Amino acid sequence: MTKVPIRPTIDALPAYVPGGKPPAGKVAFKLSSNELPYPPLPGVLAAVADAAADLHRYPSMMADELVAAIAAFHGVDPSQVTVGAGSVGVLGHILATVAGDGTEVAFPWRSFEAYPILAGIAGAAAVTTPLDADARLDLAALAGAITERTRAVLVCTPNNPTGPAVHQAEFEAFMDQIPSDVLVVLDEAYVEFVTDPDAVQSAPLLDRYANLVVLRTFSKAYGLAGLRVGYAIGKPRLMQAVRSATTPFSVSGPAQLAAIVSLTLQAELRERVAGVIENRQYMLDELRRQGWQVPDAQGNFVWLALGADAAPFAQACSNARVIVRPFAGDGVRVSVGEKAGVDRFLEVAATWA
């Protein structure tokens, strides 16, 4: 055994559990990872193939062309944008920039399972607050958990894995309570799927709150999960510091080009998102007709609060060749996939309702 000491914080980290995959040699519907059930947008694969000819070259270290494209898309200055290997990678660099030993990172729970891991890697203690009875983020409780050691607060909307979105009025009230030296990260990984008219609109808030950072990804609606591209938008001084903590060349050349092309295909994106939303509503309607109590779903997934039955239910789905994502003791998250997979899942759900 190695005698090299490991930081106690790292030894104590919870394991990140990816969505399950079908067993080797078996065909199943994978509804466990919130992936888009479609290939990349038209033209993206050709762009990636062209970029592959330069695989012997380093890409742009800080993805300057992609940063410029994202900034133009959002109407901000490029100095306000930083990119990384997925939104998880960007968040890790953000927390490394602002947190550290003896500090705290606060977030509701249950939420995105990478949060406690990234807080621990940064050396901070994770402080959690419970969701409300409707599986929504309780922002009042979260604001109440802030102490003089808090360096960052993480707000996931729509919340992964439970589904509801944070509303504009409640988020503004929340921000007005947060000390100006505490960073608030608004994680909008699933924002393209939101239809709730009261959901928070982050763009006008970036000017109003200097301690706000918005986190986005190309992994979900854009269908680039396999290329790992995420980004953050915030104040230039903070983004410059995050870039200093970012792994050089962390976004590959093909990934950068795929993201740039994807941004130009908004009409095609909206068409695909509309199909996912239609399938999501179908899932919700059928589950509620069966008798399930399902929270509002604003991402590309639905949540079943099964408690101790989460693992047995997931196994029943697996037996029917549908792979879902159980969270032991809490519930099961089911991604909105192709219609045939959704119907297979609903058949299993009906036997449990």
N, C-alpha and C positions, 0 to 999 in steps of 0.2 A: 504493500500500500504506500501511496505517496505521503511524505511527511510535510509537503508544502501546505502551509496553513490556508484555509479557505475563509473568507469573510463570513462571520456568523450570519449576517443578513442574507447572503447568497444561499447558504446552507438551509435557511428557513423559508426560502421562497416557495409559494405554491407552484405546482406545475401547470403550464398552459396546456389545455387539452384541446387539440384540433377536432373539427368535425369528423366523424367516422367515415370510412370508405367501405365500399362493398368488398366482401371477401374475394380473394384471388380466384379467378375463374368463374365467378358468379355475376350475373347481371342484376342490378338493383337501381332504384331511384335514390339519388343522393340529395337529401333535403336537410343536410346537417351543417352546412358551412355558409349559408346566406350568399351563395354564388348566383350569378345570373344564369338562367338556363339557356342562354344564347351564346354563340361565338362573338368575338369582338366585332365592333361596328364595321360597315363596309369600307374597304380601303386600308384598314389598319393592318391586316395580315400582310398585304403587299408592302406596306411601309416597313414593317418589321423584317420582312425577307430582304428588302433592299439594305436595311441597316446592318443585317448580319454579315454583309460583305466586309464590314469594317470591324469585325470582332477582335482583330489583332491590335486595334487601336484603343487607347483609353477614351472614354466619353468625356464630354464637358464636365469638369469636376463638380461644379455647383449647378449644372443643368441650366445655364443662362438662357438659352432659347425657350426652354419650357417655362422657366420663371417669368419671362417676358410675356409668353402666351397666356399664362394663368393671370398675371396682373392685368393684361388687356381685357380678358374675359370678365374679371370682377371690377374693372374700373378703378384699380388701385395702382400705386407706384411699385415697380419691381422690388424696391428696397423693403417692401412690406411682406414679401413672399419668401418662404424657404421650402425646399422639397426634400424628400427622403424616401427610404425604402418602405413604402406604405405609411399610412397614418400612424401605425404603431411605432415605426422607426422614428418618425418626426416627433411623436409625443415623448419617446424615450430621450431624445436630444433636448427637448424642452425642459423636462424634469431634471436632467443632468445639469442644465443651465441655471435653474432657479432653486432647486432643492439640495439636500445634503444631510450629513449626519446631524441628528438632533432636531431636524425639522419634521413637518407633517404635510401630508398630501391628503385632502379630504374628498370623498366622493360617496354618492348613494350606493346602496348594495341591496339587491343584486343588480350589477351593471356589467360593463365589458370586463371580462376576466383578466385582461392584460393589465388593468389598472394597478392592482396590488403588486403585481410582479415588477412593473416599471417603477413604482414608488420605492420598492425595496432595493432594486438595483441602484437607484439614485442615492440610497442611504437614508431615505425618509421613512417615517412610520406612517402606515396607512390608517386613516381615521374614516370610519364608515357610518352612515346613517340609514335607517330603514326606509323602504318605499312606503307609500300610503296604501290604503285598502284596495285601490284600483290599479295597483302595480305601476303607479306614476311616481316620478321623482318628487320627494317632499323637500322643496327648496328652502322652506322656512327652517326645517330641521337641519339642513345642510349649513345654512348661514349660522345657526346656533352652535355648530360644532367647531367654528373657527376660533383659534387661539392665537397667542402671540408667536407660536411656533409654526403656524400654517404658512406655507409658501405657495401652494397651488390648490385649486379646487377644480375637479373634473365633472363636467355636466354633459351627459350623453343624450342627444335628442335626434331622432327617436331613440328611446332607451333600448339597448341591446343587453339582455334578450327579451324584455317584457313587451316592448312595442309602442307605448304612448309617447307623444311628443310634448316637449315643454312649450307652454304658451307665452306669447309676447308679454302680456301684462305681468305675469308672475316672474318672468325672467328679469324684466326691468326693475321690479320691486326688489328682487334678489340682488341684482348688481348694485343697487343704491345702498345696500347694507354692507357690502364687501369693502374692507379697507383697501385703499388705493395701492398698497404695497403687496397685496395678495393677487396672484395671477389666476384668472378664470379661463379655463380651456373649454370652449364649447365644441364638443365632438359631434360633427354633422356627417358622419360616414354614410348615413342613409337618407340624407336630406332630399334627394331627387324623388323619392317615393312618397313624400309627405303630401297629403291632401287636406289635412285639418286647417280650416281657414284661420284659426286662432294661433297656429304654430308660430314660434319665434322667427323673425326675419333678422338675420344677423348683420347684413350689410350696413344698415344705417347705424348700428350700435358700435361699430369699430371706431368711428370718430368720436362717439360720445364717451366711451370708456377706454382709457389708455391701458388698463390692465386686462383687456379682453383679447384672447387669441381664438381664432376659428380654425378648426381642423377639418380637412376634407380628404377624400380618397378617390382613386380611379378604380379601385378593386370591385366595387359593388355595381352601381348602375352602368358604369362604362364597360364592365366585363373584362377588366385587365387584372384580375386577382393574381394570375401567374407571373405578372411582370413587376409587381410591388412598386407602386408610385403613389405617394401621398404628399400633402402639402399643408402648410399653415399660413394664415394671414394675421398680421399683428403690426404693432408699431415698429418702425425701422430700427430703433436702438435694440429692442429685444430680439428682432429677427436676425440682426447682425451677430448678436451674442450666440443665438442658437446655431447659426451657420458655423461659428467657431467650434462648436461642440459636435458638429455633424461629421460622420465618417466620409472622407473624401471619396469621390466616384461611387457613391452608394446607390445611384440610380443608373442602370446600364444604358448604353446608347440606344438599343432597340426599344427599351421601356420609355425613354424620353421622347423618341419620335412617335411611338404609339399614342402617348398621352397628348402630344401636340395635335396629331391628326384627329384624335377623338374629340377634342374641344371644338373642332370645326364642324362636327356632325350633330348639331343640337336637334335638328328635326328628326333625324333617325333615332337619336337617343330618346326623345319624348315619345315616339311611337312605341319603342320597346318598353319603356317605363309604363306606359298606359296599359300594355298587355299584362305586365306584372301586377299592376294595381287591380285590374279586372279579375285576375286569378286570385289575388288576395281577398277581394270582396266575396268571391265565390266560396273560398275556404271559410271565411268568417260566417257567412250566411248558413252554410251547411253545418258547421260545428254548433252554432247556436240553435239551429233547428233540431239537432240531435240532443240538445240539453246542456251543452258545455257553457260555462261562464268564461268568456274569452275577453281579455282586456282590449282596448282600442289598439289597432295595429296600424302603425304609420311607416314601418320599414318594409322589407321584403320577406317578412317572417311573421308567424303568429306564436303565441305563448299559451301553454296549458299548465296551470298551476297544480301539478299532480302530487306535490309533496313527496312522501315516501314511495309513491307508486311510479315515480319518474323512470327509474331503471327498468322495472318490469314492463312498463308501457313501451319504452324504447326497444326492449327485446322483442316484444310482440310485433312492433313495426319491422324490425330486422328480419324476423321470421317470415314476414310477408314481403320481403325484399324492398323495404323502404327504410333508408337510414336517416334517423333524426338525431337531434343533439340533446341528450339528457343532462341536467344539472342536479346531481344527487341531492335528494332531500328537498328540492325546490320545485322543479318542473321540467318541461320539455319545450324546446324551441324547434319549430318546423319551418324551414325555408319555403318560399313560394317557388315551386319548380314548374316543370312542364305539366300540362293538364293530366296526362296519364298517371304521373307520379302523385299528383294531388288527389286524384280519385282513389288510388290505391291506399294512400294514407287515410282518407276519409272512411274507407271501408273498415280499417282497423279501429279508428276512433269511434265508429258507431257501435262496435262490440263492447267498448268501455263506457260509453255514455250512460 
